[in-house]
Amino acid sequence: MADDIASLRRILRTSRTIAVVGLSADWFRPSYFAAKYMQEHGYRIVPVNPRYDAILGERCHATLATVETPIDIVDVFRKTEDVLPIAEQAIAIGARCLWQQIGVKNAQAAALAAAAGLEVVMNRCVKIEHARLFGGLNWAGVNTGVISARRPV
Amino acid sequence: MADRRFHPETLAIHAGQIPDAATGARALPIYQTTSFVFDSVDHAASLFNLQTFGNVYSRLSNPTVAVLEERVAALEGGRAALAAASGMAAEAIALLTLLQQGDHVVAAGALYGGTVSMLAVNLAKLGIETTFVDGASPDAFAAAMRPTTRAVFAESLGNPSLAVLDVAAVADVARAHGVPLVVDNTVPSPYLCNPIAFGADIVVHSATKYLGGHGTTLAGIVVESGRFPWDNGKFPGMTEPSKGYHGVRFYETFGDFGFTMRARMETLRVYGAALAPTSAWQILQGVETLPVRMDRHCTNALAVARFLQSHPRVDWVNYPGLPEHPQHGLVARQMRSVAGAPGASGLLAFGVRGGYAAGIRFIEAAQLMSHLANIGDTRTLVIHPASTTHRQLDEAQQRAAGVNQEMVRLSVGLEHVDDVLWDIDQALAASAA
């Protein structure tokens, strides 16, 4: 389980493409907030949700199985009990990381993905972690836990 | 590798401030600007929608002020914090974010006078009722709870009563009723006591006092634990689309720092009691040395308390750091140990033999001790509450606030303790009629 600053920073720094499973097209939903933020910070977003054709200017896939682009992070905005098949699909398409959002905590799915060699993050928001580790969240008065005497690069 | 858990001494210097990304400046730059440019219309829209983090206008957030917010959040073991123009502003922001017309508050009785006024007069005008109870009795808090209660309020260490709150016991009462416990932690400072570790949900400070420590600058801060379940049905303002900020659901969107975001965007933004960047910078100069200063405040105050105990012109001494203090066990459990004794801050109270008149003579004879209404300065401060801060109250009201006629309150400073003892001794000699 990647839960420390160095591991989370490495995952976010080496990833470029994020498949967002359960992404909503409603601007006020947390999944849209997170995906728009990551897109603005240079990540390619691949929406996965059978209810939409396109979100954030990207073609929306009904399921991970039809995604042909190489995926770095599979970011899961689904109920905890629905994550296991998503983990299986993430392994099948060769994703590098299974990332379960805040409140999503399927330990079995995490163990399965870890056993297949994927990085695993659980119960964290990809946007909040990006802003915590690369700047932004500190402007909101949040305790980022980042202590460093080095200039951010 | 697990992240290192840094000590308070380290957090006091580093938390919230890494070298400036633009210039490499090691010390904190003062971003003295009202406004921040948008990169594009789309960037502006994202900022206003709270979809991206960033600065818009210094009434909402400012990079210098944000360092103070994160630093105090870290020192308190909280998730997030919001700074304000004074301690009273911070308290008002916390309560106005939590409460609305028809809500009820249960508060400890012996509180700072300004807080009593806010609850009993100002919030009452808005249709928010407060029941004041004996702060030493968790059962009294429980007995006063109503279906409409939405907050429990108390001070970790009362000013000037020096009553010690059993944070864990009162937090249990609040939790059982599904409402947050709000604790004013000004007197211990985050170095001596962390109410969140004992179950408090929100902590407020007058940063004017020990956090700044120099007596030059007003500031306040609200800290959120990140642990309160705002979706328990009692706080629709946290879970329903915000009327005050175009439909954002603060708890769903920001999770464990949703209260701080709502306090910022709904309350601070509208009422406007923002902290000036220069003031935040000045408070942070003090915060860097908070642990060193608090250690000395505590050892000096304990020495003063012992001296007063043995002085023939003194009737009684109230210092929670003394082993004779009736709540000593609680103090030892809840406060950091400083030089082998529970660190109970620099605040103490004592009774000058001879009542009201003797108390006044003591004050008038002080040479080194400054006669003023603040606490938590490097200088030793002295006041006779019955003739100053509490003079508008009658004797019964004064007793309820923990003030008697002969009581003198000291905020023991960082001078050499022998010089402080010398001044107290000569002023006590002069207090004899």
Chai-1 contact restraints between the chains, C-beta under 6 A:
chainA,res_idxA,chainB,res_idxB,connection_type,confidence,min_distance_angstrom,max_distance_angstrom,comment,restraint_id
A,D4,B,M1,contact,1.0,0.0,6.0,A-B,restraint_1
A,D4,B,A2,contact,1.0,0.0,6.0,A-B,restraint_2
A,D4,B,D3,contact,1.0,0.0,6.0,A-B,restraint_3
A,I5,B,D3,contact,1.0,0.0,6.0,A-B,restraint_4
A,F28,B,G247,contact,1.0,0.0,6.0,A-B,restraint_5
A,P30,B,E252,contact,1.0,0.0,6.0,A-B,restraint_6
A,P30,B,T253,contact,1.0,0.0,6.0,A-B,restraint_7
A,F33,B,Q51,contact,1.0,0.0,6.0,A-B,restraint_8
A,K36,B,Q51,contact,1.0,0.0,6.0,A-B,restraint_9
A,Y37,B,T52,contact,1.0,0.0,6.0,A-B,restraint_10
A,I102,B,G255,contact,1.0,0.0,6.0,A-B,restraint_11
A,A131,B,F53,contact,1.0,0.0,6.0,A-B,restraint_12
A,G136,B,F53,contact,1.0,0.0,6.0,A-B,restraint_13
A,L137,B,F53,contact,1.0,0.0,6.0,A-B,restraint_14
A,N138,B,A66,contact,1.0,0.0,6.0,A-B,restraint_15
A,N138,B,E70,contact,1.0,0.0,6.0,A-B,restraint_16
A,W139,B,F53,contact,1.0,0.0,6.0,A-B,restraint_17
A,W139,B,N55,contact,1.0,0.0,6.0,A-B,restraint_18
A,W139,B,S61,contact,1.0,0.0,6.0,A-B,restraint_19
A,W139,B,A66,contact,1.0,0.0,6.0,A-B,restraint_20
A,A140,B,F53,contact,1.0,0.0,6.0,A-B,restraint_21
A,G141,B,A66,contact,1.0,0.0,6.0,A-B,restraint_22
A,G141,B,E69,contact,1.0,0.0,6.0,A-B,restraint_23
A,G141,B,A80,contact,1.0,0.0,6.0,A-B,restraint_24
A,G141,B,A81,contact,1.0,0.0,6.0,A-B,restraint_25
A,G141,B,L82,contact,1.0,0.0,6.0,A-B,restraint_26
A,G141,B,T260,contact,1.0,0.0,6.0,A-B,restraint_27
A,V142,B,A80,contact,1.0,0.0,6.0,A-B,restraint_28
A,V142,B,F257,contact,1.0,0.0,6.0,A-B,restraint_29
A,N143,B,E70,contact,1.0,0.0,6.0,A-B,restraint_30
A,N143,B,A73,contact,1.0,0.0,6.0,A-B,restraint_31
A,N143,B,A74,contact,1.0,0.0,6.0,A-B,restraint_32
A,N143,B,R79,contact,1.0,0.0,6.0,A-B,restraint_33
A,I147,B,F6,contact,1.0,0.0,6.0,A-B,restraint_34
A,I147,B,H14,contact,1.0,0.0,6.0,A-B,restraint_35
A,S148,B,I18,contact,1.0,0.0,6.0,A-B,restraint_36
A,R151,B,P19,contact,1.0,0.0,6.0,A-B,restraint_37
A,R151,B,G24,contact,1.0,0.0,6.0,A-B,restraint_38
A,P152,B,A21,contact,1.0,0.0,6.0,A-B,restraint_39
